[in-house]
Amino acid sequence: MSTSVVRAMRILDLLAHADEAMTLTEIAEKLDIPKSTAFGILRDMVNESFVSLPKPATYTIGLKAFEVGSAHLRRVGVTGIVTPELSRLTRALGVTSHYAILDRTDAVYLCKQDPPGLGIRLASSVGARLPSHLTAVGKACLAWLAEERLPEHIELTAPDDTGMANPLQQLTAELTEIRQRGFAADNGQITPGVTCVAAPVFNPAGCQGAVGVSYLRDTAVDFDTLVTQVREAAGRTSALLGGAPA
């Protein structure tokens, strides 16, 4: 690959991750390339709209770069983005990982990864629908809905549906706690003996789904480490979708 192309891609990556516009000197020093070389590449990238000049002598990511990234998202979809994160979670923790979205009153599982040799069949099979208010992934999504929209996405069919005297009120309180700590959990509400933890995934429009893991309660997993890794996976997915992590 040509040196100029490699340098152009490195400049694009640098600007994409910069908190603010950068000067020519900053770019050249950060990438350890001559200023004259950096200037020539930046000039061409500005002409092609991959880089823009928000003010004189400063550079930032351009509209064309956004269009290319958006085209990638349209082609691979969110499952193509999240699957590598699920694989990473499963390898690191030895647990089942999955991604789910809200559809009416259900959490619908779109993709999952099982660890090698898993001897049990968990409820989170691809395409499965489970009540949103009983699952960690569902509650992770519900927690970021406006309160007036909750009735659209939960179905408490009987007073004892969750074992609560006032299930909607107590669920609302639980969702507030989930927002505060940044993750949701359930402890055998769907499958006795199976614990689930999930964190929300965002794009610029809001919460789009949740990354979660499921494991047998007696699995030798450090809970705090697991929560951290689930939240980080959801955060990386959100960043790729243009959203901010919880």
C-alpha positions, -999 to +999 in steps of 0.1 A: +000+000+000+013+035-009+029+055+020+006+085+012-025+063+015-014+049+048-006+084+061-040+097+049-058+069+068-037+076+099-046+112+097-083+103+093-082+080+123-064+107+144-090+133+136-118+109+141-107+103+177-097+139+185-118+158+210-114+190+190-099+204+157-062+200+153-035+222+138-011+211+111+018+211+136-002+189+161-010+164+134+025+162+120+040+158+155+015+132+166+020+111+136+057+118+133+056+129+096+071+161+080+048+191+081+051+196+044+040+160+037+011+164+062+000+196+045-001+181+011-022+151+023-045+173+043-050+196+013-061+167-009-084+154+019-100+188+023-106+189-014-123+155-013-143+165+019-128+138+040-114+166+062-128+200+069-115+233+081-138+246+109-116+277+112-084+287+095-054+264+100-073+238+120-085+204+107-113+180+117-132+151+103-152+159+072-186+151+059-174+125+033-158+104+061-192+105+079-209+093+047-185+064+043-190+054+079-227+056+076-227+034+045-207+008+064-233+008+092-261+004+067-245-026+052-234-045+083-262-034+106-259-034+143-255-071+145-224-069+124-211-042+148-220-060+180-209-096+172-172-090+177-179-075+211-200-106+220-172-129+209-148-109+230-170-112+261-175-149+257-138-155+253-128-134+282-155-146+307-164-180+295-202-172+295-229-168+270-233-133+255-261-118+235-276-087+220-313-079+222-338-051+213-372-041+225-402-051+203-435-041+219-435-059+252-407-083+245-369-084+244-360-101+211-326-117+209-308-109+176-274-126+181-255-145+207-222-163+213-219-195+234-186-206+251-172-239+238-187-270+254-217-252+270-238-281+284-270-262+289-295-245+266-302-209+278-334-191+270-316-164+249-316-183+216-315-161+185-350-150+176-363-158+211-388-134+226-390-130+264-409-105+285-389-072+286-395-066+323-382-100+334-349-099+315-317-080+321-315-069+284-351-058+285-347-038+317-315-022+304-336-009+274-366+000+295-346+021+319-338+047+292-374+051+280-395+080+290-417+069+319-449+076+300-438+051+273-433+022+297-468+008+293-461+003+256-433-021+264-443-041+294-472-065+300-480-072+336-508-096+331-515-103+367-509-088+401-484-115+410-466-114+375-433-103+392-442-113+428-447-076+437-477-060+453-475-030+429-454-044+400-454-012+378-444+011+407-416-013+419-404-018+383-402+019+378-381+022+409-358-006+397-354+011+363-343+043+381-316+023+399-305+007+366-301+042+351-280+053+380-256+024+380-255+019+342-264-018+340-293-042+347-294-077+362-318-105+368-312-135+390-332-164+377-364-146+368-366-164+335-345-195+341-339-205+378-302-207+386-291-185+357-279-149+363-280-123+336-263-089+334-268-063+306-259-027+296-276-005+271-264+004+236-270+038+222-270+056+188-276+093+184-314+087+186-312+070+220-311+034+234-312+008+205-308-024+224-286-040+251-255-062+253-259-089+280-244-121+294-259-152+310-243-178+332-251-204+359-252-189+393-224-211+406-200-202+377-166-189+390-170-154+376-161-122+395-193-102+393-176-067+393-153-077+366-182-091+346-202-059+350-172-038+339-166-058+308-203-059+298-205-021+302-173-016+282-186-038+254-218-019+253-199+014+254-177+004+224-207-007+204-224+026+212-193+046+201-193+027+167-230+036+163-224+073+171-239+072+206-226+078+241-223+050+267-245+049+298 
